[in-house]
Protein backbone atom coordinates (compact mmCIF):
# COMPACT_ATOMS: atom_id res chain seq x y z
CA UNK A 1 0.00 0.00 0.00
CA UNK A 2 1.64 3.29 -1.14
CA UNK A 3 2.04 6.06 1.39
CA UNK A 4 1.26 9.63 0.33
CA UNK A 5 4.02 12.19 0.93
CA UNK A 6 3.41 14.58 3.81
CA UNK A 7 1.89 17.94 2.90
CA UNK A 8 5.06 19.76 3.94
CA UNK A 9 7.07 17.88 1.32
CA UNK A 10 4.59 18.91 -1.38
CA UNK A 11 4.78 22.54 -0.29
CA UNK A 12 8.58 22.47 -0.34
CA UNK A 13 8.61 20.86 -3.78
CA UNK A 14 6.18 23.48 -5.14
CA UNK A 15 8.23 26.32 -3.65
CA UNK A 16 11.42 24.91 -5.16
CA UNK A 17 9.78 24.66 -8.58
CA UNK A 18 8.56 28.25 -8.37
CA UNK A 19 11.99 29.52 -7.37
CA UNK A 20 13.64 27.59 -10.20
CA UNK A 21 11.32 29.05 -12.83
CA UNK A 22 11.84 32.54 -11.50
CA UNK A 23 15.63 32.15 -11.56
CA UNK A 24 15.56 31.05 -15.18
CA UNK A 25 13.53 34.13 -16.18
CA UNK A 26 16.02 36.38 -14.39
CA UNK A 27 18.86 34.73 -16.30
CA UNK A 28 17.15 35.55 -19.59
CA UNK A 29 16.64 39.16 -18.48
CA UNK A 30 20.32 39.34 -17.55
CA UNK A 31 21.29 37.98 -20.97
CA UNK A 32 19.16 40.58 -22.74
CA UNK A 33 20.66 43.36 -20.61
CA UNK A 34 24.17 42.16 -21.39
CA UNK A 35 23.44 42.02 -25.10
CA UNK A 36 22.31 45.65 -24.87
CA UNK A 37 25.54 46.60 -23.06
CA UNK A 38 27.68 44.92 -25.71
CA UNK A 39 25.65 46.53 -28.51
CA UNK A 40 26.03 49.93 -26.86
CA UNK A 41 29.81 49.43 -26.58
CA UNK A 42 30.01 48.45 -30.25
CA UNK A 43 28.04 51.56 -31.23
CA UNK A 44 30.32 53.70 -29.07
CA UNK A 45 33.42 52.28 -30.80
CA UNK A 46 31.83 53.09 -34.15
CA UNK A 47 31.52 56.73 -33.11
CA UNK A 48 27.92 56.72 -31.97
CA UNK A 49 26.56 58.80 -29.10
CA UNK A 50 26.25 57.51 -25.55
CA UNK A 51 28.41 56.63 -22.60
CA UNK A 52 30.94 53.83 -22.83
CA UNK A 53 30.25 50.90 -20.46
CA UNK A 54 32.84 49.97 -17.85
CA UNK A 55 35.46 47.46 -19.07
CA UNK A 56 34.77 45.08 -16.17
CA UNK A 57 31.03 45.18 -16.90
CA UNK A 58 31.69 44.61 -20.58
CA UNK A 59 33.91 41.60 -19.88
CA UNK A 60 31.32 40.14 -17.49
CA UNK A 61 28.58 40.58 -20.07
CA UNK A 62 30.67 38.97 -22.79
CA UNK A 63 31.27 36.00 -20.48
CA UNK A 64 27.52 35.69 -19.77
CA UNK A 65 26.75 35.76 -23.50
CA UNK A 66 29.46 33.15 -24.14
CA UNK A 67 28.01 30.86 -21.45
CA UNK A 68 24.50 31.24 -22.87
CA UNK A 69 25.77 30.42 -26.35
CA UNK A 70 27.37 27.24 -25.07
CA UNK A 71 24.28 26.31 -23.05
CA UNK A 72 21.92 26.94 -25.97
CA UNK A 73 24.06 24.84 -28.29
CA UNK A 74 23.54 21.86 -25.98
CA UNK A 75 19.77 22.35 -25.60
CA UNK A 76 17.31 20.53 -27.82
CA UNK A 77 14.37 22.83 -27.01
CA UNK A 78 14.01 26.60 -26.88
CA UNK A 79 12.84 28.67 -23.89
CA UNK A 80 9.20 27.90 -24.81
CA UNK A 81 9.73 24.11 -24.89
CA UNK A 82 9.53 23.76 -28.67
CA UNK A 83 12.08 21.52 -30.43
CA UNK A 84 14.88 23.50 -32.07
CA UNK A 85 15.74 20.95 -34.74
N, C-alpha and C positions, 0 to 999 in steps of 0.2 A: 504494500500500500504506500503510494508516494506521499511525501510530506510537503506541504506548501511552505515556501520560504516565509520568514517572519515579515511583517509589514515594514519594519525598519530597513530591512535589506532592500526591499522594493523602492523605498523612498531614496535610499542612498544611490541605488543604481540609476534612478530617474534623474537625480541631481547631477550625477557624474555625466550622464548623457547630455544634459542641458549645458553643462559647463564646457564639454568637449565641442559641441556645435558652435557655441559662442566664441571659443578660442579660434576655431577655424575661420569664422567670419572676420575676426580681428586681423588674422594673418593676411587675408585677402585685401583688407583695407590698407594694411601696412605696405603690401606689395604695390598697390595702386599709388599710394603716396610716394613711395620710393621711385616709381617710374616717372612721376611728375617731377621729382627733384632732379633725376638724371636728365630728363628732357629740358628742364630749365637751365641746367649747367651746359648742355650742348648748345642751346640757343644763345647763352651768354658768350660762349667761346666763338660763336659765329658773328658776334657783334650786336646781338639783340639787346633790348632794354631789360632791366631787372637786376636784382642783386644776386651775386654769385653765392651758391651754397658752400658751407664749410667743407673743407677737404675730408675731415673725419666722417662727417655725415654722408658725403658723397661715396666714400669708400664703403661705409656700412650699407648704404642702399644698393651699391653694386653687388655686394656679397649676398644680400637678401634676394636680389633678382637672379643671381647665379644659382642659389640654392633652390629657388622656385623652378627655374628652368630644368635643373636636374630632377627635381621631384616630379614635375609634370611629364618629363620624358619617360618616367617609370610607371605612370598611371595609365590605366586602360579606360578610365571614364573621366569625364570633365566634372566641374564643380556642381553640375545639375544632375549627375548620375547617368548621363547618356554615354554610350560607347563612343570612343574617339575614332576607332578604326573599323 
